[in-house]
Amino acid sequence: MKATDSIHINVLVIEDEPFAQNEITRLLKNSSYTVEIIDYIDSVEDAVEWFETHDAPDLVFLDIQLSDGLSFQIFEQTKVLAPVIFTTAFDEYAIEAFKLNSIDYLLKPIEPKALESALSKYFEIIGHYSSDKAQITETQVLKLLEQSRAKEEYKSRFIVKIGDQIKYIPVEEIAYFFAEDNVVFLVTSSDNRYIIDHSLNQLTNFLNPEQFYRLNRSYYVNIKAIVKIHKFFNSRLKVDLIPDATDEILVSRVKVNEFLSWIES
């Protein structure tokens, strides 16, 4: 008997590849938890219809690329009131996935330890509210997911490439990021510059907002890199950084109050 046999969850699997359906079934059945797969869905269209005609399951395993489109379209067409564990062979959708009801994001082929960790995270979240999952409302599910994501650590380091070598840069050593000609550079406090494989928009999900701030479309800065703030024409602000930036860095009038509040806090 499993140590967690008393814990039972109903799982909906949304996956369009028969082999992948069989594999996730095998992994779930071999996990430490008692899992009942209540249905298999293989398309966005069928998933939307399912959610509109059935009570929400305890948990959804959701492949991102389905036979008729990306599974994110499901959330655009109907309410999904259950926590979701995304599965995919690609990591390019991770950021978008975590904006939804996501507990975890598993890359295929799924490792048993990764699946076990995802299930443990689910029970940790649910356990904070009640042992009776049937009592959890939509608002409570979303709140618990938000609390769980808030506990996720921001990046502590970034990987950069130097020729055929790879090194990591601790966040504490980063002065700022800037974008130029669709390329994003990481600048360290010692004025070393490296190209990174993230857009400035993506950095919002990786950086602690207490430490980093998006000044404008081109610059994302560490508060420690700001050495002077000047009043500028048309109620804007001019910011001096160290190391020196090659551009004149301005904060628009509409962002001035927000920026000053961030500095003060």
Residue pairs with C-beta under 8 A, 6 or more apart in sequence:
2 32
2 33
2 34
3 32
4 32
4 33
4 34
5 34
6 34
7 33
7 34
7 123
8 33
8 34
8 35
8 36
9 33
9 34
9 35
9 36
9 58
9 59
9 122
9 133
10 36
10 38
10 57
10 58
10 59
11 28
11 35
11 36
11 37
11 38
11 57
11 58
11 59
11 60
11 61
12 37
12 38
12 39
12 41
12 50
12 57
12 59
12 60
12 61
12 82
13 21
13 24
13 25
13 37
13 39
13 40
13 41
13 60
13 61
14 40
14 41
14 42
14 47
14 60
14 61
14 62
14 63
14 66
14 71
14 74
15 21
15 24
15 40
15 41
15 42
15 61
15 62
15 63
15 66
15 87
16 42
16 43
16 63
16 65
16 66
16 67
17 63
20 63
20 87
20 108
21 40
23 109
23 110
24 61
24 87
24 110
24 115
25 37
27 110
27 112
27 115
28 35
28 37
28 61
28 115
29 35
30 112
31 112
31 115
31 116
31 119
32 116
32 119
33 119
33 123
38 57
39 50
39 54
41 47
41 50
42 66
42 67
43 66
43 67
43 68
44 66
44 68
44 69
44 70
44 71
44 73
44 74
44 77
45 68
47 66
47 71
47 74
48 74
48 77
48 78
51 74
51 78
51 79
51 80
52 78
56 80
56 81
56 82
57 82
58 82
58 83
58 133
59 82
59 83
59 84
59 85
59 103
59 122
60 80
60 82
60 83
60 84
60 85
61 84
61 85
61 87
62 71
62 74
62 84
62 85
62 86
62 87
63 71
63 86
63 87
63 88
64 70
64 71
64 72
64 86
64 87
64 88
64 90
64 93
64 97
65 71
65 88
65 89
65 90
70 93
71 86
72 93
72 96
72 97
72 100
74 80
75 100
75 101
79 138
80 100
80 101
81 138
81 141
82 101
82 141
83 101
83 102
83 103
83 122
83 125
83 126
83 141
83 145
84 100
84 101
84 102
84 103
85 102
85 103
85 104
85 105
85 106
85 118
85 122
86 93
86 97
86 102
86 104
86 105
86 106
87 106
87 107
87 108
87 110
88 105
88 106
88 107
88 108
89 107
89 108
90 107
91 105
91 107
94 105
95 202
95 205
97 105
98 105
98 149
98 205
101 141
101 142
101 145
102 145
103 118
103 121
103 122
103 125
103 145
103 148
104 117
104 118
104 121
104 122
106 114
106 115
106 118
107 114
121 148
124 148
125 144
125 145
125 147
125 148
126 133
126 136
126 144
128 144
128 147
129 136
129 140
129 144
130 136
136 144
154 171
154 206
154 207
154 208
155 171
155 206
155 207
156 170
156 171
157 168
157 169
157 170
157 171
158 168
158 169
158 171
158 174
158 186
158 196
158 198
159 166
159 167
159 168
159 196
160 166
160 167
160 168
160 169
160 186
160 194
160 195
160 196
161 194
161 195
162 194
169 186
169 188
169 194
171 207
171 208
171 211
173 188
173 189
173 190
174 186
174 187
174 188
174 189
174 222
175 187
175 188
175 189
175 191
175 221
175 222
175 224
175 225
175 241
175 242
175 243
176 187
176 219
176 220
176 221
176 222
176 225
176 241
176 245
177 184
177 185
177 186
177 187
177 196
177 200
177 203
177 219
177 220
177 221
178 184
178 185
178 187
178 218
178 219
178 220
178 245
178 247
179 185
179 199
179 200
179 217
179 218
179 219
180 218
183 195
184 195
184 196
184 198
184 199
184 200
184 203
185 193
185 194
185 195
185 196
186 193
186 194
186 195
186 196
187 193
187 243
188 194
189 224
189 225
189 242
189 243
190 243
191 243
198 206
200 214
200 217
200 218
200 220
203 212
203 214
203 220
204 214
207 220
209 262
210 265
211 222
211 223
211 224
212 220
212 221
212 222
212 223
213 220
213 221
213 223
213 259
213 262
214 220
215 221
215 239
215 249
215 250
215 251
215 255
215 259
216 249
216 250
216 251
216 252
216 255
218 247
219 245
219 247
219 249
221 239
221 241
223 262
223 263
225 241
225 242
225 243
226 239
226 240
226 241
226 263
227 240
227 241
227 242
228 239
228 240
229 237
229 238
229 239
229 240
229 263
230 237
230 238
230 239
230 240
231 237
231 238
232 238
232 250
234 253
235 253
235 256
236 250
236 251
236 252
236 253
236 256
237 250
237 251
237 256
237 259
238 248
238 249
238 250
238 251
239 249
239 250
239 251
240 249
241 249
251 259
